[in-house]
């Protein structure tokens, strides 16, 4: 009799627990992820809408006669286009991309398009992964995206080196969307590890802007490379928020809402401390820029606000249950809202009438603040016991002996720009040799494809 009476009680507790979970999930909004972050400035956010248009230009067959272009055009001078590669040129090893020299902004740009739902080769890149399969610079990365990045650099290394040496005052920017964003982020890491292959390019000249990126690297790498990699996320975009392996997402493409809800339930039940200490869990790369344009319980879009930080804990860990979770992933919406946000920033600066001297001082202050925030993120990673945060790297490492004495103290002796003698790493030749070999015609191909 007591067992029969106990069943309704268990059911009531279960229903109340489910109702509480659903209530918390429905109240969780995208704005909450970045509510404590600082506001982005014009100087740091200016390249974003321009690079979005360059990525959109990859979709065009002929830039001199574009079939479709956003308001104001792509901003590309076809005479400054160095090269472009299509699927037939890359044999599907990587999505199409272009190399463009932006003389107006003193920038050498390699832009990579996003996933093509009609191309099996793009799915092959995504599905080529297993958590913990590929280790790189003391952390783990997405295996297929790393292979694609190595393929691009092997193909364009000579071109990029020539441009970097020809224009010594230009920056080298890698940009991509979705699938291309992951390739661009890992390409930046490989270049940073092998700067001598591009004429000993200064690290400060290298940067990456990943639009709506997939989670492609572990937390220690995401934090350590935050000084050169930037991720841009629009409002509710699901892809940078879900730790679900990409292969599982695209295998269940026709029931994506189901897997997102299941992921919500799973992540709600796992303590964040356990997530942070998982050495294989992948994250969105680098510094995060969050474009917030909608408010809870209000209809329509509002003037977008851009917030930025190098978070360690609370790094887009929870999916937002929103009807815009997939539409916010579109590059066209990212470009529009990024441009709107930039226009608002410029309008505010014009109203304030900031003198040129003060503007230059503000840029120096911004660089100093970013450096301090970057170091603070590294210290925070140590206090949270993020795995392999001490791993040797030419980017922002810690002194292990110093950390044994004081886990929160940053060691300048092993900070940015540490010597190669103290930073054993995989060389460019070793990386390419491991991933590629030459076929009968002398072309570099992936080892797996040669033996299949």
Sine and cosine of phi, psi and omega as CSV:
sin_phi,cos_phi,sin_psi,cos_psi,sin_omega,cos_omega
0.00,0.00,-0.64,0.76,-0.02,-1.00
-0.92,0.39,-0.54,0.84,0.02,-1.00
-0.92,0.39,-0.66,0.75,0.01,-1.00
-0.89,0.45,-0.66,0.75,0.00,-1.00
-0.94,0.35,-0.46,0.89,-0.05,-1.00
-0.97,0.22,-0.42,0.91,-0.04,-1.00
-0.88,0.48,-0.75,0.66,0.03,-1.00
-0.86,0.51,-0.58,0.81,0.00,-1.00
-0.90,0.44,-0.68,0.73,0.03,-1.00
-0.89,0.45,-0.66,0.75,0.01,-1.00
-0.89,0.45,-0.64,0.77,0.01,-1.00
-0.91,0.43,-0.69,0.72,0.02,-1.00
-0.89,0.46,-0.65,0.76,0.00,-1.00
-0.91,0.42,-0.69,0.73,0.00,-1.00
-0.90,0.43,-0.66,0.75,0.02,-1.00
-0.90,0.43,-0.64,0.77,0.02,-1.00
-0.90,0.44,-0.67,0.74,0.02,-1.00
-0.91,0.40,-0.65,0.76,0.01,-1.00
-0.90,0.43,-0.64,0.77,0.03,-1.00
-0.90,0.43,-0.67,0.74,0.03,-1.00
-0.88,0.47,-0.73,0.68,-0.01,-1.00
-0.88,0.48,-0.64,0.77,0.00,-1.00
-0.90,0.43,-0.70,0.72,0.01,-1.00
-0.91,0.42,-0.64,0.77,-0.02,-1.00
-0.93,0.37,-0.62,0.78,-0.01,-1.00
-0.94,0.34,-0.48,0.88,0.01,-1.00
-0.99,0.11,-0.25,0.97,0.00,-1.00
-0.97,0.26,0.89,-0.45,-0.01,-1.00
-0.92,-0.38,0.31,-0.95,-0.02,-1.00
-0.90,0.44,-0.56,0.83,-0.03,-1.00
-0.88,0.47,-0.45,0.90,-0.01,-1.00
-0.92,0.38,-0.48,0.88,-0.02,-1.00
-0.88,0.47,-0.54,0.84,-0.11,-0.99
-0.85,-0.53,0.33,0.94,-0.10,-0.99
-0.91,0.42,-0.42,0.91,0.00,-1.00
-0.99,-0.16,0.10,0.99,0.01,-1.00
-0.99,0.12,0.33,-0.94,0.07,-1.00
-0.99,0.14,0.28,-0.96,0.02,-1.00
-0.99,0.15,0.64,-0.77,0.05,-1.00
-0.97,0.24,0.46,-0.89,0.00,-1.00
-0.97,-0.22,0.20,-0.98,0.02,-1.00
-0.87,0.49,-0.71,0.71,-0.11,-0.99
-0.87,0.50,-0.65,0.76,-0.06,-1.00
-1.00,0.10,-0.43,0.90,-0.08,-1.00
-0.99,-0.13,-0.19,0.98,-0.08,-1.00
-0.81,0.59,-0.65,0.76,-0.05,-1.00
-0.94,0.35,-0.31,0.95,-0.20,-0.98
-0.88,0.47,-0.84,0.54,-0.01,-1.00
-0.88,0.47,-0.57,0.82,0.03,-1.00
-0.90,0.44,-0.70,0.72,0.01,-1.00
-0.93,0.36,-0.52,0.86,0.10,-1.00
-0.88,0.48,-0.65,0.76,0.01,-1.00
-0.93,0.36,-0.56,0.83,0.07,-1.00
-0.91,0.42,-0.64,0.77,0.05,-1.00
-0.90,0.43,-0.67,0.75,0.05,-1.00
-0.88,0.47,-0.54,0.84,-0.02,-1.00
-0.91,0.41,-0.39,0.92,0.02,-1.00
-0.90,0.45,-0.44,0.90,-0.03,-1.00
-0.96,0.28,-0.34,0.94,-0.03,-1.00
-0.98,0.22,0.60,-0.80,0.07,-1.00
-0.98,0.20,-0.64,0.77,-0.04,-1.00
-0.68,-0.73,0.93,-0.37,-0.05,-1.00
-0.95,0.32,-0.32,0.95,0.06,-1.00
-0.98,0.21,-0.39,0.92,0.04,-1.00
-0.72,-0.70,0.93,0.37,-0.07,-1.00
-0.92,0.39,0.62,-0.78,0.05,-1.00
-0.99,0.16,-0.51,0.86,0.00,-1.00
-0.46,-0.89,0.64,-0.77,0.04,-1.00
-0.47,-0.88,0.49,-0.87,-0.01,-1.00
-0.93,0.36,0.26,-0.96,0.06,-1.00
-0.82,0.57,0.76,-0.65,-0.05,-1.00
1.00,-0.01,-0.08,1.00,0.03,-1.00
0.98,0.19,-0.02,-1.00,-0.01,-1.00
-0.99,0.14,-0.31,0.95,-0.03,-1.00
0.97,0.24,0.33,0.94,-0.02,-1.00
-0.96,-0.29,0.74,-0.67,0.15,-0.99
-1.00,-0.03,0.92,-0.40,-0.05,-1.00
-0.82,0.57,-0.42,0.91,0.00,-1.00
-0.95,0.30,-0.32,0.95,0.01,-1.00
-1.00,-0.07,0.00,1.00,0.01,-1.00
-0.97,0.23,0.84,-0.55,-0.04,-1.00
-0.99,0.13,-0.77,0.64,0.03,-1.00
-0.30,-0.96,0.29,-0.96,0.14,-0.99
-0.57,-0.82,0.62,-0.79,-0.02,-1.00
-0.88,-0.48,0.73,-0.68,0.04,-1.00
-0.96,-0.26,-0.03,-1.00,-0.06,-1.00
-0.87,0.50,-0.61,0.79,-0.01,-1.00
-0.93,0.38,-0.41,0.91,0.02,-1.00
-0.99,0.17,-0.53,0.85,-0.04,-1.00
-0.99,-0.14,-0.01,1.00,-0.08,-1.00
0.80,0.60,0.47,0.88,0.04,-1.00
0.97,0.24,0.17,0.99,0.00,-1.00
-0.95,0.30,-0.38,0.93,-0.03,-1.00
-0.41,-0.91,0.49,-0.87,0.05,-1.00
-0.89,0.46,0.34,-0.94,0.02,-1.00
-0.83,0.56,0.49,-0.87,0.00,-1.00
-0.48,-0.88,0.19,-0.98,0.07,-1.00
-0.65,-0.76,0.38,-0.93,0.12,-0.99
-0.88,-0.48,0.80,-0.59,-0.12,-0.99
-0.70,-0.72,0.71,-0.71,0.06,-1.00
-0.98,-0.19,0.94,-0.34,-0.01,-1.00
-1.00,-0.02,1.00,-0.04,-0.04,-1.00
-0.93,0.36,-0.46,0.89,-0.01,-1.00
-0.91,0.41,-0.61,0.79,-0.03,-1.00
-0.94,-0.35,0.21,0.98,0.03,-1.00
0.78,0.63,0.86,0.52,-0.13,-0.99
-0.60,-0.80,0.74,-0.67,0.15,-0.99
-0.98,-0.19,0.89,-0.47,-0.17,-0.99
-0.89,-0.46,0.75,-0.66,0.21,-0.98
-0.91,-0.40,0.94,-0.34,-0.09,-1.00
-0.94,-0.35,0.72,-0.70,-0.06,-1.00
-0.85,-0.52,0.75,-0.66,-0.01,-1.00
-0.97,0.25,0.16,-0.99,-0.03,-1.00
-1.00,0.03,-0.19,-0.98,-0.06,-1.00
-0.89,0.45,0.70,-0.71,0.13,-0.99
-0.98,-0.21,0.94,-0.35,-0.08,-1.00
-0.89,0.45,-0.28,0.96,-0.03,-1.00
-1.00,-0.09,-0.01,1.00,-0.06,-1.00
-0.95,-0.32,0.88,-0.48,0.03,-1.00
-0.91,0.42,-0.51,0.86,-0.05,-1.00
-0.90,0.44,-0.56,0.83,0.04,-1.00
-0.92,0.40,-0.63,0.78,0.05,-1.00
-0.91,0.41,-0.58,0.81,0.02,-1.00
-0.88,0.47,-0.61,0.79,0.05,-1.00
-0.90,0.43,-0.69,0.72,-0.01,-1.00
-0.92,0.39,-0.65,0.76,-0.09,-1.00
-0.98,0.19,-0.20,0.98,-0.01,-1.00
-0.99,0.13,0.95,0.30,-0.02,-1.00
-0.30,-0.95,0.51,-0.86,0.12,-0.99
-0.48,-0.88,0.75,-0.66,-0.06,-1.00
-0.82,0.58,0.81,-0.59,0.00,-1.00
1.00,0.09,0.07,1.00,-0.04,-1.00
-0.97,0.22,-0.65,0.76,-0.10,-1.00
-0.89,-0.45,0.90,-0.44,0.03,-1.00
-0.98,-0.19,0.65,-0.76,-0.04,-1.00
-0.50,-0.87,0.83,-0.55,0.07,-1.00
0.79,0.61,0.69,0.72,0.08,-1.00
0.99,0.12,0.06,1.00,0.04,-1.00
-0.68,-0.73,-0.17,-0.99,0.01,-1.00
-0.89,-0.45,0.58,-0.82,0.02,-1.00
-0.73,-0.69,0.20,-0.98,0.04,-1.00
-0.94,0.33,0.82,-0.57,-0.12,-0.99
-0.90,0.45,-0.76,0.65,-0.04,-1.00
-0.91,0.42,-0.63,0.78,0.01,-1.00
-0.93,0.37,-0.58,0.81,0.05,-1.00
-0.91,0.40,-0.65,0.76,0.05,-1.00
-0.89,0.46,-0.66,0.75,0.02,-1.00
-0.90,0.44,-0.65,0.76,0.02,-1.00
-0.90,0.44,-0.69,0.73,0.03,-1.00
-0.90,0.43,-0.58,0.82,0.03,-1.00
-0.90,0.45,-0.70,0.72,0.00,-1.00
-0.89,0.45,-0.72,0.69,-0.06,-1.00
-0.93,0.37,-0.58,0.81,0.05,-1.00
-0.91,0.43,-0.61,0.79,-0.03,-1.00
-0.97,0.25,-0.57,0.82,-0.15,-0.99
-0.91,-0.41,0.19,0.98,-0.05,-1.00
-0.85,0.52,-0.72,0.69,-0.04,-1.00
-0.91,0.41,-0.64,0.77,0.01,-1.00
-0.90,0.43,-0.72,0.69,-0.01,-1.00
-0.90,0.43,-0.65,0.76,0.01,-1.00
-0.88,0.47,-0.68,0.74,0.02,-1.00
-0.89,0.46,-0.67,0.74,0.00,-1.00
-0.93,0.36,-0.66,0.75,0.00,-1.00
-0.89,0.46,-0.64,0.77,0.01,-1.00
-0.97,0.24,-0.52,0.85,0.00,-1.00
-0.95,0.31,-0.57,0.82,-0.02,-1.00
-0.85,-0.52,0.98,0.19,-0.12,-0.99
-0.92,0.40,-0.30,0.95,-0.01,-1.00
-0.99,-0.15,0.06,1.00,-0.02,-1.00
-1.00,-0.03,0.52,-0.85,0.13,-0.99
-0.99,0.12,0.37,-0.93,0.06,-1.00
-0.92,-0.39,0.93,-0.36,-0.12,-0.99
-0.90,-0.43,0.77,-0.64,0.13,-0.99
-0.96,-0.29,0.79,-0.61,-0.04,-1.00
-0.71,-0.70,0.53,-0.85,0.03,-1.00
-0.26,-0.97,0.25,-0.97,0.02,-1.00
-0.82,-0.57,0.72,-0.69,0.09,-1.00
0.85,0.52,-0.91,-0.41,0.05,-1.00
-0.85,0.53,-0.70,0.72,0.02,-1.00
-0.91,0.42,-0.49,0.87,0.03,-1.00
-0.91,0.41,-0.66,0.76,0.05,-1.00
-0.90,0.43,-0.66,0.75,0.04,-1.00
-0.90,0.45,-0.69,0.73,-0.01,-1.00
-0.89,0.45,-0.65,0.76,-0.01,-1.00
-0.90,0.43,-0.72,0.70,-0.01,-1.00
-0.95,0.30,-0.52,0.86,0.09,-1.00
-0.89,0.46,-0.63,0.78,0.05,-1.00
-0.89,0.45,-0.66,0.75,0.02,-1.00
-0.89,0.45,-0.69,0.72,-0.01,-1.00
-0.90,0.43,-0.68,0.73,0.02,-1.00
-0.89,0.45,-0.67,0.75,0.00,-1.00
-0.89,0.46,-0.54,0.84,0.02,-1.00
-0.98,0.19,-0.28,0.96,-0.09,-1.00
-0.70,-0.71,0.79,0.61,-0.05,-1.00
-0.91,0.41,-0.43,0.90,0.01,-1.00
-0.90,0.43,-0.42,0.91,0.02,-1.00
-0.97,0.26,-0.20,0.98,0.07,-1.00
-0.89,-0.45,0.68,0.74,0.08,-1.00
0.95,0.32,0.53,0.85,-0.02,-1.00
0.81,0.58,0.73,0.68,0.01,-1.00
-0.87,0.48,0.66,-0.75,0.02,-1.00
-0.91,0.41,0.68,-0.74,-0.02,-1.00
-0.84,0.53,-0.54,0.84,-0.03,-1.00
-0.92,0.39,-0.28,0.96,0.01,-1.00
-1.00,0.07,-0.19,0.98,-0.06,-1.00
-1.00,-0.09,0.69,-0.72,0.08,-1.00
-0.42,-0.91,0.33,-0.95,-0.02,-1.00
-0.66,-0.76,0.65,-0.76,0.12,-0.99
-0.83,-0.56,0.94,-0.34,-0.04,-1.00
-0.97,-0.23,0.93,-0.37,-0.02,-1.00
-1.00,0.02,0.85,-0.53,0.00,-1.00
0.77,0.64,0.84,0.55,-0.12,-0.99
-0.97,0.23,0.46,-0.89,0.20,-0.98
-0.98,0.21,0.37,-0.93,0.10,-0.99
-0.95,0.32,0.89,-0.46,-0.16,-0.99
-0.75,-0.66,-0.04,1.00,0.00,-1.00
-0.52,-0.85,0.40,-0.92,-0.02,-1.00
-0.96,0.27,0.23,-0.97,-0.17,-0.99
-0.88,0.47,-0.62,0.79,-0.01,-1.00
-0.89,0.47,-0.61,0.79,0.04,-1.00
-0.96,0.29,-0.64,0.76,0.00,-1.00
-0.86,0.51,-0.61,0.79,0.00,-1.00
-0.98,0.19,-0.68,0.73,-0.08,-1.00
-0.91,0.40,-0.50,0.87,-0.02,-1.00
-0.99,-0.17,0.28,0.96,-0.04,-1.00
-0.94,0.35,-0.20,0.98,0.01,-1.00
-0.99,0.17,-0.28,0.96,-0.01,-1.00
-0.80,-0.60,-0.23,0.97,0.00,-1.00
-0.93,-0.36,0.75,-0.66,0.01,-1.00
-0.82,-0.57,0.74,-0.68,0.05,-1.00
-0.93,-0.36,0.71,-0.70,0.01,-1.00
-0.92,-0.40,0.83,-0.56,-0.06,-1.00
-0.82,-0.57,0.79,-0.61,0.03,-1.00
-1.00,-0.06,0.90,-0.43,0.14,-0.99
0.67,0.74,-0.98,-0.20,-0.19,-0.98
-0.99,-0.15,0.14,0.99,-0.10,-0.99
-0.70,0.71,0.81,-0.59,-0.11,-0.99
-0.98,0.19,-0.52,0.86,-0.20,-0.98
-0.90,0.43,-0.71,0.70,0.04,-1.00
-0.94,0.34,-0.16,0.99,-0.09,-1.00
-0.99,-0.15,-0.38,0.93,-0.08,-1.00
-0.99,-0.15,0.78,-0.62,0.06,-1.00
-1.00,0.07,0.08,1.00,0.07,-1.00
-0.87,0.50,0.77,-0.63,0.02,-1.00
-0.79,0.61,0.65,-0.76,-0.06,-1.00
-0.84,0.53,-0.56,0.83,-0.01,-1.00
-0.90,0.43,-0.56,0.83,0.03,-1.00
-0.94,0.33,-0.59,0.81,0.01,-1.00
-0.89,0.45,-0.75,0.66,-0.10,-1.00
-0.99,0.14,-0.29,0.96,0.16,-0.99
-0.94,0.33,-0.47,0.88,-0.05,-1.00
-0.93,-0.36,0.58,0.81,-0.11,-0.99
-0.86,0.51,-0.53,0.85,-0.05,-1.00
-0.99,0.16,-0.16,0.99,0.08,-1.00
-0.75,-0.66,0.70,0.71,-0.03,-1.00
-0.87,0.50,-0.67,0.74,0.04,-1.00
-0.85,0.53,-0.57,0.82,0.00,-1.00
-0.90,0.43,-0.74,0.67,-0.05,-1.00
-0.94,0.34,-0.51,0.86,0.05,-1.00
-0.92,0.39,-0.65,0.76,0.03,-1.00
-0.91,0.40,-0.66,0.75,0.04,-1.00
-0.89,0.45,-0.63,0.78,0.04,-1.00
-0.91,0.41,-0.61,0.79,0.07,-1.00
-0.85,0.52,-0.74,0.67,-0.02,-1.00
-0.89,0.45,-0.67,0.74,-0.05,-1.00
-0.92,0.40,-0.72,0.70,-0.04,-1.00
-0.93,0.36,-0.47,0.88,0.04,-1.00
-0.92,0.39,-0.54,0.84,-0.07,-1.00
-1.00,0.06,-0.24,0.97,-0.03,-1.00
-1.00,-0.10,0.82,-0.57,0.04,-1.00
-0.88,0.48,0.60,-0.80,-0.04,-1.00
-0.90,0.44,-0.50,0.87,0.03,-1.00
-0.87,0.49,-0.61,0.79,0.01,-1.00
-0.94,0.35,-0.60,0.80,0.04,-1.00
-0.89,0.46,-0.70,0.71,-0.07,-1.00
-0.91,0.42,-0.48,0.88,-0.06,-1.00
-1.00,-0.08,0.11,0.99,0.08,-1.00
-0.99,0.16,0.93,-0.37,-0.11,-0.99
-0.94,0.34,-0.20,0.98,-0.04,-1.00
-0.95,-0.30,-0.15,0.99,-0.07,-1.00
-0.92,0.40,0.77,-0.63,-0.05,-1.00
-1.00,-0.04,0.45,-0.89,-0.06,-1.00
-0.67,-0.74,0.27,-0.96,0.15,-0.99
-0.92,0.39,0.64,-0.77,-0.17,-0.99
-0.99,0.14,0.52,-0.86,0.26,-0.97
0.93,0.37,-0.39,-0.92,0.07,-1.00
-0.94,0.33,0.64,-0.77,-0.05,-1.00
-0.96,-0.28,0.68,-0.73,0.14,-0.99
-0.87,-0.48,0.88,-0.48,-0.08,-1.00
-0.94,-0.35,0.89,-0.46,0.03,-1.00
-1.00,-0.02,0.92,-0.39,-0.03,-1.00
-0.96,-0.29,0.84,-0.55,-0.08,-1.00
-0.72,-0.70,-0.04,1.00,0.02,-1.00
-0.76,-0.65,0.52,-0.85,-0.01,-1.00
-0.90,-0.43,0.49,-0.87,-0.05,-1.00
-0.89,0.45,0.63,-0.78,0.07,-1.00
0.89,0.46,0.43,0.90,0.06,-1.00
-0.74,-0.67,0.59,-0.80,-0.06,-1.00
-1.00,0.00,0.50,-0.87,0.10,-1.00
0.99,0.13,0.08,-1.00,-0.01,-1.00
-0.99,-0.15,0.52,-0.85,0.00,-1.00
-0.90,-0.44,0.24,-0.97,0.05,-1.00
-0.80,0.60,0.84,-0.54,-0.12,-0.99
-0.93,0.37,0.59,-0.81,0.07,-1.00
-0.86,-0.52,0.68,-0.74,-0.03,-1.00
-0.94,-0.35,0.86,-0.52,0.04,-1.00
-0.91,-0.41,0.54,-0.84,-0.09,-1.00
-0.63,-0.77,0.50,-0.87,0.03,-1.00
-0.18,-0.98,0.18,-0.98,0.19,-0.98
-0.91,-0.41,0.97,0.23,-0.08,-1.00
-0.97,0.23,0.47,-0.88,0.12,-0.99
-0.94,-0.33,-0.94,0.35,0.15,-0.99
-0.99,0.13,0.46,-0.89,-0.05,-1.00
0.93,0.37,0.57,0.82,-0.07,-1.00
-1.00,-0.04,0.96,0.28,-0.01,-1.00
0.78,0.63,0.82,0.57,-0.08,-1.00
-1.00,0.06,-0.30,0.95,-0.13,-0.99
-0.84,-0.55,0.75,-0.66,0.07,-1.00
-0.93,0.36,0.62,-0.78,0.05,-1.00
-1.00,-0.08,0.85,-0.53,0.03,-1.00
-0.97,0.23,0.99,-0.12,-0.10,-0.99
-0.57,-0.82,0.53,-0.85,0.05,-1.00
-0.95,0.32,-0.20,0.98,0.01,-1.00
-0.99,-0.17,0.13,0.99,-0.09,-1.00
-0.88,0.48,-0.51,0.86,0.02,-1.00
-0.99,-0.13,-0.59,0.81,-0.01,-1.00
-0.92,0.39,-0.51,0.86,0.02,-1.00
-0.94,0.34,-0.11,0.99,0.03,-1.00
-1.00,0.09,-0.24,0.97,-0.09,-1.00
-0.94,0.33,0.70,-0.71,-0.03,-1.00
-0.90,0.43,-0.54,0.84,-0.02,-1.00
-0.92,0.40,-0.61,0.79,0.04,-1.00
-0.95,0.32,-0.59,0.80,0.04,-1.00
-0.89,0.45,-0.67,0.74,0.00,-1.00
-0.90,0.44,-0.70,0.72,-0.04,-1.00
-0.91,0.42,-0.74,0.68,-0.05,-1.00
-0.95,0.30,-0.54,0.84,0.07,-1.00
-0.91,0.41,-0.65,0.76,0.04,-1.00
-0.92,0.40,-0.65,0.76,0.04,-1.00
-0.89,0.46,-0.68,0.73,0.01,-1.00
-0.90,0.43,-0.65,0.76,0.02,-1.00
-0.91,0.41,-0.65,0.76,0.03,-1.00
-0.87,0.49,-0.65,0.76,0.03,-1.00
-0.91,0.42,-0.65,0.76,0.04,-1.00
-0.89,0.46,-0.70,0.71,0.00,-1.00
-0.90,0.43,-0.64,0.77,0.02,-1.00
-0.89,0.46,-0.64,0.76,0.03,-1.00
-0.91,0.42,-0.64,0.77,0.02,-1.00
-0.91,0.41,-0.61,0.79,0.02,-1.00
-0.92,0.40,-0.61,0.79,0.02,-1.00
-0.91,0.42,-0.63,0.78,0.00,-1.00
-0.97,0.25,-0.32,0.95,0.02,-1.00
0.78,0.62,0.88,0.47,-0.03,-1.00
-0.97,0.25,0.82,-0.57,0.04,-1.00
-0.90,0.44,0.35,-0.94,-0.05,-1.00
-0.88,0.48,-0.68,0.73,-0.02,-1.00
-0.89,0.46,-0.70,0.72,0.02,-1.00
-0.92,0.39,-0.55,0.84,0.03,-1.00
-0.91,0.43,-0.65,0.76,0.03,-1.00
-0.92,0.40,-0.63,0.78,0.05,-1.00
-0.91,0.42,-0.60,0.80,0.03,-1.00
-0.91,0.41,-0.61,0.79,0.05,-1.00
-0.89,0.45,-0.66,0.75,0.04,-1.00
-0.91,0.41,-0.65,0.76,0.04,-1.00
-0.90,0.44,-0.65,0.76,0.01,-1.00
-0.88,0.47,-0.71,0.71,0.02,-1.00
-0.88,0.47,-0.63,0.78,0.01,-1.00
-0.92,0.39,-0.67,0.74,0.01,-1.00
-0.91,0.42,-0.64,0.77,0.03,-1.00
-0.90,0.44,-0.65,0.76,0.02,-1.00
-0.89,0.45,-0.69,0.73,0.02,-1.00
-0.92,0.40,-0.65,0.76,0.02,-1.00
-0.91,0.42,-0.61,0.79,0.02,-1.00
-0.90,0.44,-0.71,0.70,0.03,-1.00
-0.91,0.42,-0.62,0.79,0.03,-1.00
-0.90,0.44,-0.61,0.79,0.04,-1.00
-0.90,0.43,-0.63,0.78,0.04,-1.00
-0.91,0.42,-0.67,0.74,0.04,-1.00
-0.90,0.43,-0.64,0.77,0.02,-1.00
-0.89,0.46,-0.62,0.79,0.03,-1.00
-0.89,0.45,-0.58,0.81,0.03,-1.00
-0.92,0.39,-0.71,0.71,-0.03,-1.00
-0.91,0.41,-0.47,0.88,0.02,-1.00
-1.00,0.03,0.04,1.00,0.03,-1.00
0.85,0.52,0.68,0.73,0.07,-1.00
-0.91,0.41,0.79,-0.61,-0.08,-1.00
-0.87,0.48,0.64,-0.77,0.13,-0.99
0.89,0.45,0.35,0.94,0.04,-1.00
-0.93,0.37,-0.33,0.94,0.01,-1.00
-1.00,0.06,-0.03,1.00,-0.13,-0.99
-0.84,0.54,0.60,-0.80,-0.01,-1.00
-0.87,0.49,0.68,-0.73,0.03,-1.00
-0.28,-0.96,0.43,-0.90,0.09,-1.00
-0.98,0.20,0.03,1.00,0.01,-1.00
-0.84,-0.54,0.89,-0.46,0.21,-0.98
0.67,0.74,0.91,0.42,0.06,-1.00
-0.97,-0.23,0.05,-1.00,0.02,-1.00
-0.89,-0.47,0.41,-0.91,0.11,-0.99
-0.99,0.11,0.87,-0.50,-0.12,-0.99
-0.90,0.43,-0.67,0.74,0.00,-1.00
-0.90,0.43,-0.63,0.78,0.02,-1.00
-0.90,0.43,-0.59,0.80,-0.02,-1.00
-0.94,0.33,-0.45,0.89,0.06,-1.00
-0.91,0.40,-0.54,0.84,0.03,-1.00
-0.99,0.14,-0.60,0.80,-0.06,-1.00
-0.49,-0.87,0.98,-0.19,-0.11,-0.99
-0.91,0.41,-0.33,0.95,-0.03,-1.00
-0.99,-0.16,0.08,1.00,-0.08,-1.00
-1.00,-0.08,0.77,-0.64,0.03,-1.00
-0.99,0.11,0.75,-0.66,-0.03,-1.00
-0.99,-0.12,0.91,-0.41,0.02,-1.00
-0.93,0.37,-0.41,0.91,-0.05,-1.00
-0.91,0.42,-0.38,0.93,0.01,-1.00
-0.82,-0.58,0.53,0.84,-0.01,-1.00
-1.00,0.09,-0.39,-0.92,-0.07,-1.00
-0.82,0.57,0.69,-0.73,0.08,-1.00
0.99,0.14,0.40,0.92,0.05,-1.00
-0.91,0.41,0.40,-0.92,-0.11,-0.99
-0.96,0.30,0.38,-0.92,-0.01,-1.00
-0.93,0.36,-0.44,0.90,0.00,-1.00
-0.89,0.45,-0.56,0.83,-0.01,-1.00
-1.00,-0.05,0.05,1.00,-0.08,-1.00
-0.75,-0.66,0.96,0.27,0.02,-1.00
-0.89,0.45,0.78,-0.62,-0.04,-1.00
-0.52,-0.85,0.27,-0.96,0.02,-1.00
-0.95,0.30,0.79,-0.62,-0.03,-1.00
-0.98,0.20,0.21,-0.98,0.02,-1.00
-0.88,0.47,-0.69,0.72,-0.01,-1.00
-0.89,0.45,-0.64,0.77,0.00,-1.00
-0.91,0.41,-0.66,0.75,0.00,-1.00
-0.89,0.45,-0.77,0.64,-0.01,-1.00
-0.91,0.41,-0.64,0.77,0.00,-1.00
-0.90,0.44,-0.53,0.85,0.00,-1.00
-0.97,0.23,-0.55,0.83,-0.08,-1.00
-1.00,-0.02,-0.48,0.88,-0.15,-0.99
-0.81,-0.59,0.31,-0.95,0.26,-0.97
-0.42,-0.91,0.27,-0.96,-0.10,-0.99
-1.00,0.02,0.63,-0.78,0.06,-1.00
-1.00,0.06,-0.17,-0.99,-0.07,-1.00
-0.90,0.44,-0.49,0.87,-0.01,-1.00
-1.00,0.07,-0.04,1.00,0.04,-1.00
1.00,-0.03,0.05,1.00,0.00,-1.00
-1.00,0.07,0.55,-0.84,0.03,-1.00
-0.98,0.20,0.82,-0.57,0.04,-1.00
-0.72,-0.69,0.37,-0.93,0.07,-1.00
-0.90,0.44,0.62,-0.78,-0.05,-1.00
-0.85,0.52,-0.66,0.75,-0.04,-1.00
-0.88,0.47,-0.67,0.74,-0.04,-1.00
-0.93,0.36,-0.49,0.87,-0.01,-1.00
-0.94,0.33,-0.57,0.82,-0.07,-1.00
-1.00,-0.01,-0.19,0.98,-0.01,-1.00
-0.99,0.15,0.00,0.00,0.00,0.00
